[in-house]
Amino acid sequence: MDARATVTDQFIRTEDRLLEGMARTARGQQRDAFYALWLFVRQCDGHLPPGALSAEANSRRLEGLERRLNSLTLTSALRRGMAGGLRELREPEPDIALALHQLVGPTHDTLGPDAADAMTAAAQKINGLYAEVASSA
């Protein structure tokens, strides 16, 4: 299995864990936090090959994500983490692992270790993909 397939599988597992957390949580700030993280992970996946979206499509999706995040009730720590992650995603060549890593601490504080572990695992798989690409270049 190639590194990209492994990253895709990890993103699917991360999304599933976030959706499961959302399903277990009553409406409110924690559910909004799970939803925001799920949206963010989906946005990150759109930046990765081979199915990476065009820069224009990513820009439109990023604007939509920012609008949606503004309507959610998030802790200040998670909102700051999201702002840092979004800043990274706006870069011409974003570091997706860094964008995800910026959310690990706020995710742990807001939703606990299980959700934070899911975010960490996704970021680590992307680091592995970057390392494989760099070594094959």
N, C-alpha and C positions, 0 to 999 in steps of 0.2 A: 504494500500500500504506500503510495507516495505521500509526501508531507502535506500537500494541499488537501488530499482526501482526509487525512488525520485532523487537520485544522477544521475542515467542514464538519466532521463528526463531533469534534469538541464543541464547536459553536452550537450544533444541534442539541448536544447534551446540556450546554449552558442555558440555552433558550428553554429547554424542557424543565430544568430545575427552577428557573425564574417563573415560568408559567405555573408550575406546581405550587410554588410559594404564593403566587397571586391567587390561585384557586383556594388555598387554605386560609387566606386572610380576608377578614371582613372589609367592607369599604372603609376607606380612610387613608391616612398618610402612609401606612406600610404597604397597602395595596398599590397606591400610586407609585411608591418607590420601586416595587417589583416591575410594574408596567414601564416605568421610565427606563430602568435598566434593560429590560427586554427590547424596547425600542432602540436603545443605544447599541446593543449587541447586534441587532439587525442592521443598523446603519454601518457598523464596522465591517460586517460581512460583505456589504456592497462594495467595499474598497479592495477586496482581495481577489486575486486571479483564481481560476480562469474566468469566472463569471463576473469580473469587476465591471461596475457600471462606468459609464463615461463621466468625465469631470462635470459636465453640465447636469447630468442626471443626479450625481452625488450632491451637487450644490443645491438642486431643487429639493432633494430628500432631506438634506441638512437643514434647510430653511423650514421645511415642514416639521421636522423633529424639534427644532427650537421653539416654534409656535406651540406645539403640543406640550412640550415640557413646561412652558410658561403657565399653562392652565392647570398643572398638577400641583398638589400639595406635597412638597418635599421638605425634608429637614435642611437647615442651612448648610450643614456639612455636605450632604449629597448634592445640593444645588451648586455649591462651589466646585465639587469634584466633577460634576457634569459640565460646568463652564470650562474647566481646564481640559477635559476630554474633547469637548466641542471645538475649543481653540486648536487643539492638535489635529482634529479631523479637517479643519479649514486649510491646513497647510497644503502646498502643492503636492508634496509626497509625505502624507501623514505616517507617523509611527503608530500603527494600530495597537501594538502591545503597550506602548506608553499611555495611549488614550485609555485603555482598559485598566492599566495599573493605577491610574489616578483615581479610579473609582473603588478600589479594593478597600481602603481604610474607611471611607464614608459608608460603603455598603456594609462592612462589618459592624460599624457603630449603629447603623439604622436597622439592618435586617438580620444581623447575626453571622456566625461563622460559615454556615452552609452556603448562603448566597455569596459571601466573600470568596469562599473556596472555588465556587463556580466561575467567578470572574478571574481569579488567579489562574485557574487551569486554562481558560481560554487565552489569556495573555501569554502564558508559558508556551502553549502550542504555537502561537504566532511567532514567538522568539525562535522556536525551533525551525519554523519555515524560513524565517529570515536567515538563520545560520546555514541552512541547507542551500538556499539560493546563493548566498555569498561564497560558500565553498565550491559551488559548481561553476562560478563565474571565472 
